Amino acid sequence: MSRRSSGLVGVWAEVQRQQQRQLEAEARSRREQERRARAEQRRMERDYREYRQAEARRRTQELDARVAALQGLLAAGCRAPAFRAAALTRAEDVQPFSAGQLGVPVAMPDPNLYQAHGGWTPGRRAQAQAQARARFEYDWNAAQAAETRRQQQLADLRRQYDAWVTGHLAEVRRHNAGIAEVVAGVRSGDAEAVVEYFTAALYASTAWPEGFPRQVAAAYDPASRQLVLDWELPGHDVVPEAKSVRYVVSADEDKEAARPVTQRRALYRGVVAQCVLLVLHDLFAADEHGALASVALNGFVDDHDPATGVRTHIVLASVMAERATFADLRLEQVDPVSCLTEGLRGQLAARPDQLSPVRPVRRPDDVGQHIASHGGAGEEPDLREMDPIVFESLVAELFRAMGMQAVMTQRSNDGGVDVDALDPTPIRGGKIVVQVKRYRNTVPPTAVRDLYGTVQDRGANKGVLVTTSGFGPGSYTFANGKPLELISGPELVDLLHRHGLSGRLGERAPATPAPPPAPAPRRDDVGDYNVLGMSWSGTVAVDVCALVCAGNRVLSDDHFVFFNNERTPDGSVRAEPASPPDKAAVRVAFESLPAAADRLALVAAVDPEANPHADLSGFTDARIRLLDPSLTELGTLDVSEGRAGETALVLGSFRRRAGGDWDFVLGGKGYTGGLEQLLPDYGIAVE
């Protein structure tokens, strides 16, 4: 081999060695990266596993803490301060008057700053001096005018402040006088005052966990000095179903261990006993005037009776406790169940989780003097005849009875708000503005729109409009999907009674009502009606509504059948539960429609609460099935389908012909503004 050839071989061998070293280095680097990736994966899996295990432990600890709080309910409640009427009094403190910038006088111009400058001749100097004097006089007059305006505005502000102070102090003194009057009534044994005082004691108690109900009905027997109460208890679901939580690595899921039925029943029975004892403790502790010789207490749950399926008050515990006997108890040391059943000889359901009732010892109805916060003793006040301020006070009291903080607003500068309320419930709670309308006629939609503006202006979470009358479809349509709640007169009366307050609309029914007249035969009872079954494809939630019209105008607001008005006054059109495959249904007795009606329009609109951002583009393959009373299909009708951007749609209308027959005419007109835009075309005001 030549010297040159030998050199080339050496070079080639070195190149191969370098390439081999590079390949080995790259292999080592890949192996190191793979090792690090595997280590990182193991670390992430370990961290994830530890997180899930820690989360399972945290949930178990929360369950243990909830159970411990339930077991210590009575002991914690006994440590809470006793109710005193003095805590309800308000101080007569007022914020001192502050004028702000109006308290600073307007600075007057300094004449030394208005000297004449320039001018080489006497004439020029005289002209400059006249100009400087004119500027000074102009600025001085302007400052004087500004000072006069400031003093006037300051005087107006002071008058407003003085008026506010007068009104505020008058309200505080009225409130404190009312407290003093109740206390005086308690001292004298006045039944209404005693009930009001001790009801306030229960509502004001800080012993009750958040979420526990506070519904009470009470009466006072002055002869025996006995307070008789029905008090709502928490339901069985207050005791957690799960006992612990464990993370199962192989399935990557949390597994709950169920709490044994017997343990859960025992816990709930203990909670019921503690609630009863805690109510007795709060009442006797609040009795600084010696008004109570004894308390008859019934603890109930508001649930469905297992025997009848009807929702009712089921009494799970009942006791009659003498003051002297109760005073000898050491509640922090007792076993609640034994104390209630043996120490106080009370009754406690053996299986309260199964709603097995006990016999009440005495009910408020037996006394005959119920809570009557407003009006004479035993006389329910007529809400329509109430003084407006008293009515607002009653509404504020209702909100307090429902577990909220509520105060009446000042009579001026209240922004249209009558009651300010605060719901302490997390997530769904917050600031609530309440307007009260003591009307006899239907509340106009403008009032609902004004309330919505107030909610936005004041940054509230919700607005509530309470009235003694009712609302039309325009109001309900505007409120739908907005943070507004409309409470009509009948709904208000029901809420008052459910929370132990009194009120009625109009004349009281006679004590012994006359037997009702025999009902007139209904045409729909003999099968003279049809069911219009509505079906469509897509998942969009849609409300189907019907309008009974003369031409293109609805006969009245009551002839608009929708989610808040399920039937016309004569019952000829009504909403029906839908049977599959239908998603909505309307029942129509065509022969019973008013003589003035010649059209029955069907419309569909997106439900803004269920689908706030949806439109009718998903409303396809729509049709109406014409059914007889036995739901046998007689035929089908194709209807208009939705389009993108539309949120309400006229499906079509049945029209009365000259011979009395009804034909169906396809609709098709769509609206981008929902029912709020559609209804005015049919003469319904949504202002």
Secondary structure, DSSP 4 states (H G I P E B T S, - for coil): --HHHHHHHHHHHHHHHHHHHHHHHHHHHHHHHHHHHHHHHHHHHHHHHHHHHHHHHHHHHHHHHHHHHHHTHHHHHHHSPPP-GGGG------PPP--GGGGSPPPPPPGGG------SSHHHHHHHHHHHHHHHHHHHHHHHHHHHHHHHHHHHHHHHHHHHHHHHHHHHHHHHHHHHHHHHHHHHT-HHHHHHHHHHHHHH-S-SPTT----EEEEEETTTTEEEEEEEPPPGGGS-SEEEEEEETTTTEEEEEEPPHHHHHHHHHHHHHHHHHHHHHHHHHH-TT---SEEEEEEEEEEE-TTT--EEEEEEEEEEEEHHHHHT--TTTS-HHHIIIIIS--EE-S-GGGT-----S--HHHH--B--SSSSTT---BGGGS-HHHHHHHHHHHHHHTT-EEEEPPSSS-TT-SEEEEE--TTT-EEEEEEEE--SSPBPHHHHHHHHHHHHHTT-SEEEEEESS-B-HHHHHHHTTSSEEEE-HHHHHHHHHHTT---BSSSPPPSSPPPPPPPPPPGGGGT--EEEEEEEESS--EEEEEEEEETTEES-GGGEEBTTB-B-TTSSEEEE---TT-SEEEEE-GGGS-TT--EEEEEEEE-TTT-TT--GGG-EEEEEEEE-TT--EEEEEE-----TT-SEEEEEEEEE-TTS-EEEEE---EETTHHHHHGGGGT----
